[in-house]
Each structure stands twice: as structure tokens, then as C-alpha cells.
Amino acid sequence: MSDSRLVKISKYLSKYLRHTPDAIGIQLAPSGWVAVDELLTACAKNKFLITRQELEAVVESNDKQRFSFDSTGTLIRANQGHSVKVDLQLEAVVPPDQLYHGTGHKSVESILQTGLCKMSRHHVHLSKDIATAKTVGARYGKAVVFSVHAATMHQAGYIFYCSANGVWLVDHVPPEYLQKI
């Protein structure tokens, strides 16, 4: 199967497993899971056929590891990035000293004034390396990367989580913990 097909499936799943599950007639469990069979049936009913093999390929090969199966392989969910209410049951963890956030250049002034805000998502998304942050930022125009003083934030009481795909999550990053790179 082609890479473009996998990207198309990944984008489709992102939309419906993270933002509008009801639009294709599925309901996420409180922890974000949905039965694989239910998802595939809903996709077919909405004229977007996905095979189990394609679904497995997206979960296994997606460079951002956006989705995961449960231990039985019968449930699937998005690993983070939801705008619908879910509890991913993440445990608080101690972050590394520095984390990074990539954004488009048009957002820099606002970020310098208000910090990083979760907006419609559950958390602010942070990367463990500059390269990933640049890639994320490039989706929004000319990429700008901020260094986040995560250890200092943690010492000040901010709670960090790390999703199944290695994306670091926090509720807010005030401007005093940011440095434009």
C-alpha cells in the first residue's frame, strides 16, 4: 500500500478519533478507546473503507505514533491531541531538563506574552528534541522553536505527562519558562 494512502488514513483517523467521533457514528470510551470492528464498520458506512491490514500499518508505521491498540488488539485510540473529553489515564512523570515546542512564526508574539496555552486540546504538546519541534512548527509556516525549562517548571509544581508515543504534555507553559531558539 502506498505512503499517500497511509497518510490519508492517518489524517482521517486523527479527525475522528481525536475531535469528532460522533460525526461517523462512534462513541469513544472515557479513556478514548473504541472497538476496532466498530471503527472499521463506521468508516465503511461513511464511504471511507479501511482494511484491518491498513489500520495495523498506520498504527505500526506512523512516524508520529499517533495511535495505539490495547494489549488485546481489539481496541484502538489516539495517543494524545484530543479536543473531545477523554481521560488517557496518564501518570505524572518527571520531565527532562529541557523540552521543545515548535510553532509558526505568526504565533511568536502571542506566545511571548501569554506562554503556551492548550487552546482546544487537553494539553500543550512538547517534544524531547529540537528536530521534532521544527517539523511540528513547519506545519504552521516558517518554524520557530522554543526551549521549555521543564525541570524548573516541574520544581515549581507543574505536572508533566508523557504519552505512549513520547509526546510530552503539560497544561500550560508560562512565558517565563520559555526561550526562543
N, C-alpha and C positions, 0 to 999 in steps of 0.2 A: 504494500500500500504506500501511496506517495506521502511525502512530508507535508505537502499542502493539505491533503485530506486530514492528516492528524492534527494540524494546526486548526483547521476548520472545526473539527470535533471538539478540540480543547476549548476554543472560544465559545462554542455552543454550550458545553458543559459548565464553563465558568459563569455564563449568564444565568443559567437555570439552577445550578447547584449553589450559587453564591447570592443571587439577587432576586430572581423571580420564579421560584419553583412552581407556584400556583399557575403561572401562565401556560405551563404544559401539563398541568393536572397532577402534579406530585406534591406530596407534603413531606417535608423534612422532619425527622425525629428531633427532639430538643437538642441533641448533640450533633445534628447536621447530617446524620446518616439517612440514606434511602436504599431500599432494596434494589439490587441491580436489575432484576427482572421487571420491577415496576418502572424503573427509569427507561429501560430499553423499549418497553411497551408504550410508554408515554411519548418517547421520541418518534417511534413509528407512527403513532396516531397523529402526531404533529408534522408528518411528512419529512422527518429527518431520520432516516434509517441508520442505525449504528449496530454493528455486529458485536457480539461478546469479544471476538478477537480484536476488533478495532478499539473497543473500550480498554481492554487489557494493554494494548500497545500504547495508548495515550497515558495511562497510569504509569506504565513502566518507563516510557521513553521521554516524557515531557521534561524538558530541560529545567523547568521551574518546579517540578514535582508538585503540581497544584492539587492533585487528587490522590486518595488512597483507598484501598479496600480494607475492610476489617479482617481479622485473623481467619475468618471462615471463607472470605471471598464472595460472600453473598450481599454485602452492603458496601456502598461507596459514599464518599463525601469529599467536599473541597477542604483542603487543609487549613485555609485561612482566607480572609478577604471578603467575608460575608457582609452584606448590608441588611440581610434579614436576621431576625433574632435566633441565635444558636448559642449553645454552650459547648465549646470544643473540649471542655474538661482539661484544660492545660494547667500544668503545675508551675508555680513561680520558680524561676531559676536565677542564679547569679549570672549576670551578663559578663562578657569580656570587657576590658578597659574601654575600648573604642568600638563603636558601631557606625554605620554609614547610612545616609539617606540620599537617594537621587531624585531630582525633580527637574522640571523645565525652568529655564531662566526667567520666565514671566512670573514665577511664584516666589522668587528670592526675597523681594522687599517685604512681602506679607509674612514670610517665614521669619525674617529677621525681627519683625515687630511682635508677632504672636506665637512664634515657635511652630512646631509640627503638631497639627491637630488631626484627629482621626476622621474628621468630616462625617460621611455617611457610613463608614466602616466601623468595626468593633475596636480596632486598634490602629496605631501608627505602625507602618511596616519599616523595618530596618534590616540592613544587610551586614554580613560579617566582613565583607571586603569591598574595596573601592570599585573594582571592575564590575561587580554585580550592580552596585548603586548607579554607576554610569549607564549601564544598559537600561535600568529602570528609568532613569532620568531622560534618556534619549527618546522615550516614548512620548514625551511631552515637549519636544522641541530641542533646543540646544541644552545639553545636560549640564547640570550644576550638582556638585556633591557636597554634602555637609557631613562633617565628622561630629558624632554624638558622644559626649563624655559620659558613657553608660555607667562606668564604675562609680563616678561621682554622683550620678543620679540615684543609683542603687543605694549608696550610702545615705542619701537624703530621704530614702523611703519609697522611691518609685519602684513599682513591681514590673518585672520583665518576664516574658514567656518566650519559649522557642517552639515554633510549630513543627510538625512532623517533617516538613521539607526544609527546615533550617532557617526560616524567616523569623527574625526577632520581632517581638510585639510589645508595645507599651501604650498606655492610654494617651499620653501627651509628652512632648519634649519642649519645655520652656526655652526661650531663646538663649538664656544664659548658659545652657549646656550644649550649644551648637557652635561650630566653627566652620565657616565656608572654606572649602579647599580650593 
